[in-house]
Amino acid sequence: CLLFFCASIFPQGTGDRGLLLGFNTSSFTGTEPSLEQSTYIPGFSIGFFLEFKCGEHLILGPELAFTTKGSMLQSVGDLNLHQVITYMELPLLTTWVFRPDKGSRIFVSAGPSFDIMLLAFNEVGFSEDINRFDIGLVLGTGIRWSKIRFRILMNQGLLDLDQSTDATSVRNRTFNLSMGLTF
């Protein structure tokens, strides 16, 4: 529905479409005292993107990706707990392209991300007190040659993940290095 809406607004400015494959590293931020000991864990993302050109330099681009986020938390003593959350993520990025007429094009991107949790688990079992939805702010930069693009993004979650209590605030922070292939 969203993609149809974008296509109807910018019918003359259709752009590229393609596949994304990325490596994530993520952690939790917030007010919970145990988060001071949280460390980044690796993850991945896979998905596709569309681009709608709105001029020579400006591109609007929805994406749809399956991604993993989470953190390693110190639980008791030297015991560490890997909290992994999988999401279906929909970033809506606005991209500014520098030197659009050159062979290599540098770009910056920013926009919101809407995430739906698919599964949350750790070594103990499945987590039930995790918010099913998250909204994030995405900022990034990259470079594109012909049909290949590389980029690095930071996605800061804005909603509290921990639904077990109102006294704490836990948010996702993810860094993503990805490669895209247009077709």
C-alpha positions in Angstrom: 0.0 0.0 0.0 2.8 2.4 1.0 4.8 1.5 -2.1 1.7 2.1 -4.3 1.2 5.5 -2.6 4.8 6.5 -3.4 4.6 5.3 -7.0 1.4 7.3 -7.5 3.0 10.5 -6.1 6.2 10.2 -8.2 5.3 8.3 -11.3 7.8 10.1 -13.5 10.6 9.7 -11.0 10.9 6.0 -10.6 14.4 4.9 -9.7 16.2 1.7 -8.8 15.1 -1.3 -6.8 17.3 -4.0 -5.4 18.4 -6.3 -2.6 20.2 -5.5 0.6 22.5 -7.7 2.8 24.0 -6.3 5.9 25.9 -6.9 9.1 24.6 -5.3 12.3 26.0 -4.7 15.7 23.5 -3.6 18.3 23.1 -2.8 22.0 20.6 -1.4 24.5 20.6 2.1 25.8 18.5 3.6 28.5 18.1 4.2 32.3 18.3 0.7 33.6 21.4 0.3 35.8 22.2 -3.1 34.3 22.5 -1.4 30.8 25.9 0.1 31.9 27.3 -3.4 31.5 25.5 -4.2 28.2 27.7 -4.8 25.2 27.1 -5.0 21.5 26.2 -8.3 19.8 26.5 -9.1 16.1 23.4 -9.6 13.8 22.4 -9.4 10.2 19.8 -7.8 7.9 18.4 -8.9 4.6 15.8 -7.2 2.5 14.9 -5.1 -0.5 14.6 -1.4 -1.4 12.8 0.9 -3.9 13.9 4.3 -4.9 11.8 7.2 -6.2 13.8 10.1 -7.7 12.4 13.5 -6.8 15.0 15.5 -8.8 18.6 15.2 -9.7 19.9 15.0 -6.0 16.9 13.9 -4.0 15.6 10.3 -3.6 12.8 8.9 -1.4 13.3 5.2 -0.6 11.2 2.7 1.3 12.9 -0.5 2.4 11.7 -3.7 3.9 14.1 -5.9 5.8 14.3 -8.8 8.2 16.9 -7.7 10.9 18.2 -8.9 14.2 19.0 -6.5 17.2 19.7 -7.0 20.8 22.4 -6.9 23.5 24.6 -8.9 25.8 23.6 -8.2 29.4 25.4 -9.1 32.6 22.8 -11.0 34.6 24.3 -12.5 37.8 28.0 -12.5 38.6 30.0 -13.4 35.5 26.9 -14.8 33.7 26.1 -13.0 30.5 22.7 -13.2 28.8 22.4 -12.6 25.0 19.0 -10.9 24.3 18.2 -11.2 20.6 15.2 -9.5 19.0 14.2 -10.1 15.4 12.2 -7.5 13.5 10.5 -6.8 10.2 11.8 -3.3 9.6 10.4 -0.6 7.3 12.7 2.4 7.0 11.5 5.4 4.9 14.6 7.2 4.0 15.2 10.5 2.3 18.6 10.5 0.5 20.6 13.3 -0.8 23.1 12.4 -3.6 26.3 14.4 -4.1 27.7 14.4 -7.7 24.8 12.5 -9.3 26.4 12.7 -12.7 29.7 11.1 -11.7 30.7 7.4 -11.7 30.8 7.1 -7.9 28.1 8.8 -6.0 28.3 9.7 -2.4 25.0 10.0 -0.5 23.6 10.7 3.0 20.3 9.3 4.2 17.9 10.0 7.1 14.4 9.1 8.1 12.1 7.1 10.4 12.0 3.4 10.8 9.0 1.4 11.8 9.7 -2.0 13.3 7.5 -5.0 14.2 9.0 -7.6 16.5 8.8 -11.1 15.2 10.6 -13.0 18.0 12.6 -12.2 21.1 14.7 -14.8 22.9 17.7 -15.4 25.1 19.5 -18.4 26.6 16.7 -18.9 29.2 13.8 -18.9 26.7 11.4 -16.5 24.9 11.0 -13.0 26.2 7.4 -11.8 26.8 7.9 -8.3 28.2 9.3 -6.8 25.0 7.3 -4.1 23.2 6.0 -5.5 19.9 6.6 -2.2 18.0 9.5 0.2 17.8 10.1 3.4 15.9 13.6 4.5 15.2 15.5 7.4 13.7 17.9 6.3 10.9 21.0 8.3 9.9 23.6 7.1 7.4 26.0 7.6 4.6 27.3 5.6 1.7 28.8 5.4 -1.8 27.4 3.8 -5.0 29.2 2.6 -8.1 27.1 1.4 -11.0 24.8 -1.2 -9.6 26.5 -1.8 -6.2 26.2 0.4 -3.1 27.8 0.3 0.3 26.5 2.2 3.3 26.7 2.5 7.0 23.5 3.4 9.1 22.8 4.1 12.7 19.2 3.3 13.9 18.3 4.7 17.3 15.1 3.2 18.7 12.8 5.8 20.3 10.3 3.6 22.1 10.8 1.8 25.4 11.3 -2.0 24.8 10.8 -3.1 28.4 7.1 -3.5 29.1 7.6 -5.2 32.6 7.9 -1.9 34.5 7.5 1.8 34.0 10.6 2.6 36.1 13.1 1.8 33.4 13.7 2.8 29.8 15.4 0.4 27.4 16.0 1.3 23.7 17.7 -0.3 20.7 20.8 1.2 19.1 22.0 -0.5 15.9 24.8 0.1 13.5 24.5 -1.5 10.1 27.1 -2.0 7.4 25.3 -3.2 4.2 25.8 -3.8 0.5 23.0 -3.3 -2.0 22.7 -4.6 -5.5 20.3 -2.9 -7.9 18.5 -4.6 -10.8 
